[in-house]
């Protein structure tokens, strides 16, 4: 397939690209993006090619459009943002994912400018657009750029109480746990402690679920300070999130978590949380 992609791009027969990409996997999509950026970007602006591919009925072509927008964002940020907004609401969830990743690439390339766009998107009526803010933050966090930790957390902060399914599923366990707590542990832990003082059950759910991610075990002793408090919440939505965090932490750090759960079994206020966690240990 890559030879066919090469032939189409080298011959500048871009109208044939959708048929060549039919059935392609993401490695081939990424290959096409890099090839176009390297070979055709000087002849035609990347965003112009992205605009044509973005309206294709074929999903792989729209994936390529997302990649080209990420590569060519700085050519025309305003146009790039308009294209991304539509692709973020694409019917195909995998295209939405690619568009979110392109937002992350844009955020890394233009942190002040794209941050301003994402701040506006946090209040958008579309759940997918609000979710894209989280995907962009996760992508940008991978750079571990010094000084970005707190600004990225502030981008997330207004969404911590968002109850939309696609937002909350990506927030606590992934944006906070897998990304921010992993790449910026100190400042993220400070924010988690701050958010743990609220009474909003969605915020508390996100705090607990952040510790269920892969970045939780190295911070297990500090995490328990927060989880002990949250385990006293009587709302099922909250305490079950605590139980989930405890059993996931317990699988990696049993020598720390099991004694803690044993103490909870003797505590009438926490016994139900301990029993739920121990079901999976």
C-alpha positions as a printed NumPy array, in Angstrom:
array([[  0.   ,   0.   ,   0.   ],
       [  2.833,   2.424,   0.738],
       [  4.112,   2.065,  -2.818],
       [  0.665,   3.048,  -4.096],
       [  0.61 ,   6.013,  -1.727],
       [  4.035,   7.067,  -3.038],
       [  2.881,   6.867,  -6.652],
       [ -0.185,   9.011,  -6.084],
       [  1.635,  11.68 ,  -4.094],
       [  4.706,  11.771,  -6.356],
       [  2.434,  12.181,  -9.395],
       [  0.406,  14.881,  -7.623],
       [ -2.776,  12.886,  -8.223],
       [ -4.248,  13.66 ,  -4.83 ],
       [ -7.786,  13.035,  -6.035],
       [ -6.841,   9.335,  -6.174],
       [ -5.647,   9.207,  -2.578],
       [ -9.012,   8.208,  -1.012],
       [ -9.266,   5.114,  -3.214],
       [ -5.661,   4.164,  -2.421],
       [ -6.275,   4.543,   1.306],
       [ -9.37 ,   2.338,   1.306],
       [ -8.943,  -0.151,   4.128],
       [ -5.656,   1.392,   5.309],
       [ -4.582,   1.166,   8.924],
       [ -3.266,   4.052,  10.988],
       [  0.405,   3.329,  10.163],
       [ -0.385,   3.877,   6.483],
       [ -2.397,   7.   ,   7.324],
       [  0.546,   8.426,   9.27 ],
       [  2.86 ,   7.488,   6.416],
       [  0.651,   9.389,   3.954],
       [  0.608,  12.46 ,   6.195],
       [  4.4  ,  12.532,   6.479],
       [  4.828,  11.874,   2.756],
       [  2.43 ,  14.659,   1.772],
       [  3.992,  17.08 ,   4.243],
       [  7.453,  16.366,   2.875],
       [  6.699,  16.122,  -0.851],
       [  3.642,  18.251,  -1.587],
       [  3.674,  20.895,   1.151],
       [  5.751,  23.293,  -0.926],
       [  3.452,  23.035,  -3.956],
       [  0.168,  23.493,  -2.113],
       [ -0.483,  24.636,   1.471],
       [ -1.098,  21.681,   3.744],
       [ -4.306,  23.205,   5.054],
       [ -5.709,  23.507,   1.542],
       [ -5.138,  19.791,   1.001],
       [ -6.556,  19.079,   4.451],
       [ -9.683,  21.07 ,   3.614],
       [-10.338,  18.891,   0.558],
       [ -9.737,  15.638,   2.413],
       [-11.778,  16.701,   5.448],
       [-15.025,  16.438,   3.488],
       [-14.254,  13.03 ,   2.019],
       [-16.801,  10.294,   2.704],
       [-13.923,   7.94 ,   3.414],
       [-12.683,   7.877,   7.011],
       [ -8.997,   7.3  ,   6.24 ],
       [ -8.918,  10.474,   4.167],
       [-10.376,  12.455,   7.054],
       [ -7.694,  10.936,   9.284],
       [ -5.089,  12.254,   6.84 ],
       [ -6.789,  15.647,   6.973],
       [ -6.371,  15.693,  10.762],
       [ -2.697,  14.856,  10.431],
       [ -2.14 ,  17.561,   7.824],
       [ -3.849,  20.126,  10.023],
       [ -1.491,  19.214,  12.846],
       [  1.498,  19.539,  10.523],
       [  0.313,  22.772,   8.926],
       [ -1.37 ,  24.499,  11.862],
       [  1.107,  27.387,  11.958],
       [  0.454,  28.217,   8.29 ],
       [ -2.975,  29.572,   9.21 ],
       [ -4.068,  28.932,  12.826],
       [ -7.549,  30.373,  12.353],
       [ -8.312,  28.154,   9.366],
       [ -6.804,  25.155,  11.123],
       [ -9.046,  25.668,  14.154],
       [-12.151,  25.935,  11.962],
       [-11.279,  22.662,  10.223],
       [-10.53 ,  20.919,  13.501],
       [-13.804,  22.022,  15.054],
       [-15.757,  20.205,  12.358],
       [-13.576,  17.081,  12.514],
       [-13.909,  16.919,  16.293],
       [-17.62 ,  16.339,  15.713],
       [-17.049,  13.731,  12.992],
       [-19.48 ,  10.758,  13.045],
       [-16.484,   8.382,  13.214],
       [-15.065,   8.318,  16.741],
       [-11.602,   7.391,  15.45 ],
       [-11.551,  10.558,  13.344],
       [-12.61 ,  12.534,  16.406],
       [ -9.616,  11.026,  18.196],
       [ -7.271,  12.058,  15.39 ],
       [ -8.697,  15.569,  15.463],
       [ -8.104,  15.761,  19.211],
       [ -4.512,  14.651,  18.714],
       [ -4.097,  17.359,  16.083],
       [ -5.333,  19.862,  18.668],
       [ -2.612,  18.599,  20.978],
       [  0.   ,  19.081,  18.271],
       [ -1.298,  22.624,  17.76 ],
       [ -1.144,  23.275,  21.496],
       [  2.492,  22.184,  21.609],
       [  3.371,  24.361,  18.601],
       [  1.43 ,  27.426,  19.74 ],
       [  0.783,  27.15 ,  23.457],
       [ -0.571,  30.689,  24.038],
       [ -2.734,  30.809,  20.93 ],
       [ -4.211,  27.311,  21.111],
       [ -4.729,  27.633,  24.856],
       [ -7.036,  30.554,  24.168],
       [ -9.021,  28.432,  21.696],
       [ -9.305,  25.561,  24.187],
       [-10.491,  27.907,  26.932],
       [-13.426,  28.851,  24.716],
       [-14.125,  25.243,  23.792],
       [-14.55 ,  24.235,  27.448],
       [-18.013,  25.792,  27.437],
       [-19.032,  24.542,  23.992],
       [-22.402,  22.797,  23.79 ],
       [-20.81 ,  19.814,  22.041],
       [-19.569,  17.084,  24.376],
       [-17.042,  16.11 ,  21.708],
       [-15.541,  19.587,  21.601],
       [-15.167,  19.702,  25.377],
       [-13.586,  16.241,  25.272],
       [-11.124,  17.488,  22.637],
       [ -9.754,  19.907,  25.22 ],
       [ -8.74 ,  16.905,  27.326],
       [ -7.197,  15.043,  24.38 ],
       [ -5.163,  18.143,  23.519],
       [ -3.968,  18.493,  27.104],
       [ -2.956,  14.825,  27.236],
       [ -0.981,  15.186,  24.015],
       [  0.744,  18.371,  25.155],
       [  1.575,  16.902,  28.571],
       [  3.671,  14.199,  26.904],
       [  6.273,  16.855,  26.098],
       [  6.914,  17.399,  29.84 ],
       [  7.689,  21.027,  28.968],
       [  8.761,  22.881,  32.143],
       [  6.202,  25.425,  33.265],
       [  3.269,  23.869,  31.41 ],
       [  1.945,  21.784,  34.293],
       [ -0.219,  24.365,  36.007],
       [ -1.512,  26.021,  32.804],
       [ -2.59 ,  22.592,  31.54 ],
       [ -4.36 ,  21.864,  34.83 ],
       [ -6.126,  25.208,  34.62 ],
       [ -7.329,  24.268,  31.144],
       [ -8.81 ,  21.105,  32.629],
       [-10.228,  22.641,  35.789],
       [-13.613,  23.884,  34.506],
       [-14.295,  20.416,  33.07 ],
       [-13.672,  18.505,  36.305],
       [-17.355,  18.893,  37.216],
       [-18.61 ,  18.014,  33.698],
       [-20.994,  15.03 ,  33.854],
       [-21.078,  14.27 ,  30.117],
       [-20.055,  10.644,  29.63 ],
       [-17.385,  11.26 ,  26.98 ],
       [-15.851,  14.001,  29.116],
       [-15.753,  12.263,  32.498],
       [-14.521,   8.964,  31.055],
       [-11.489,  10.785,  29.646],
       [-10.893,  13.13 ,  32.552],
       [-10.139,  11.396,  35.853],
       [ -8.485,   8.155,  34.71 ],
       [ -6.751,   9.542,  31.623],
       [ -6.243,  13.322,  31.45 ],
       [ -5.507,  13.543,  35.176],
       [ -4.244,  10.06 ,  35.988],
       [ -2.387,   8.786,  32.936],
       [ -1.209,  12.174,  31.639],
       [ -0.928,  14.939,  34.208],
       [ -0.162,  12.839,  37.296],
       [  2.415,  10.945,  35.271],
       [  4.184,  13.875,  33.617],
       [  3.63 ,  16.616,  36.222],
       [  3.13 ,  14.688,  39.488],
       [  3.829,  17.389,  42.091],
       [  1.578,  20.155,  40.813],
       [ -1.123,  17.68 ,  39.778],
       [ -1.2  ,  16.161,  43.253],
       [ -1.607,  19.665,  44.701],
       [ -4.619,  20.247,  42.468],
       [ -6.119,  16.873,  43.374],
       [ -5.829,  17.744,  47.062],
       [ -7.473,  21.112,  46.407],
       [-10.318,  19.557,  44.422],
       [-10.844,  16.899,  47.111],
       [-12.216,  19.592,  49.442],
       [-15.311,  20.158,  47.296],
       [-18.708,  18.546,  47.812],
       [-19.358,  18.066,  44.085],
       [-19.575,  14.319,  43.486],
       [-18.291,  14.48 ,  39.919],
       [-15.162,  16.33 ,  40.988],
       [-14.573,  13.836,  43.79 ],
       [-15.073,  10.952,  41.351],
       [-12.391,  12.415,  39.086],
       [-10.   ,  12.875,  41.996],
       [-10.387,   9.258,  43.094],
       [-10.152,   7.885,  39.564],
       [ -6.943,   9.817,  38.915],
       [ -5.236,   7.534,  41.439],
       [ -6.56 ,   4.443,  39.644],
       [ -4.292,   5.132,  36.668],
       [ -0.748,   3.919,  36.058],
       [  0.748,   7.007,  37.713],
       [ -0.974,   6.188,  41.02 ],
       [  1.246,   3.43 ,  42.48 ],
       [  4.424,   5.548,  42.779],
       [  2.368,   8.025,  44.829],
       [  0.416,   5.421,  46.783],
       [  1.196,   6.684,  50.281],
       [  0.229,  10.23 ,  49.367],
       [ -2.794,   8.977,  47.452],
       [ -4.074,   7.178,  50.541],
       [ -4.232,  10.473,  52.418],
       [ -6.789,  11.71 ,  49.884],
       [ -8.6  ,   8.407,  49.457],
       [ -9.092,   7.961,  53.205],
       [-11.051,  11.191,  53.229],
       [-13.07 ,  10.385,  50.124],
       [-13.887,   6.905,  51.446],
       [-16.101,   8.573,  54.056],
       [-18.39 ,  10.019,  51.39 ],
       [-21.744,   8.227,  51.588],
       [-22.629,   8.709,  47.944],
       [-22.228,   5.488,  45.975],
       [-20.836,   7.306,  42.951],
       [-17.942,   8.598,  45.025],
       [-17.127,   5.662,  47.277],
       [-17.178,   3.183,  44.402],
       [-14.572,   5.344,  42.638],
       [-12.49 ,   5.155,  45.806],
       [-12.875,   1.367,  45.84 ],
       [-11.784,   1.203,  42.191],
       [ -8.692,   3.257,  42.954],
       [ -7.877,   1.088,  45.966],
       [ -8.029,  -2.225,  44.143],
       [ -5.981,  -0.913,  41.247],
       [ -3.399,   0.517,  43.61 ],
       [ -3.536,  -2.704,  45.59 ],
       [ -2.55 ,  -4.803,  42.608],
       [  0.675,  -2.83 ,  42.23 ],
       [  1.343,  -1.969,  45.882],
       [ -0.304,  -4.736,  47.967],
       [  2.134,  -4.263,  50.845],
       [  0.759,  -0.739,  51.344],
       [ -2.889,  -1.094,  50.326],
       [ -3.886,  -4.422,  51.907],
       [ -3.062,  -3.311,  55.483],
       [ -5.02 ,  -0.115,  54.829],
       [ -8.043,  -2.081,  53.63 ],
       [ -7.78 ,  -4.364,  56.643],
       [ -8.137,  -1.32 ,  58.879],
       [-11.1  ,  -0.151,  56.836],
       [-12.798,  -3.495,  57.407],
       [-12.844,  -2.655,  61.102],
       [-14.321,   0.785,  60.456],
       [-18.11 ,   0.892,  60.113],
       [-17.843,   4.019,  57.97 ],
       [-15.513,   2.395,  55.426],
       [-16.232,  -1.327,  55.579],
       [-18.375,  -1.319,  52.422],
       [-15.579,   0.418,  50.482],
       [-13.011,  -2.114,  51.686],
       [-15.217,  -5.063,  50.775],
       [-15.792,  -3.703,  47.291],
       [-12.076,  -3.166,  46.728],
       [-11.121,  -6.567,  48.093],
       [-13.443,  -8.297,  45.635],
       [-10.827,  -7.6  ,  42.964],
       [ -7.658,  -8.232,  44.962]])
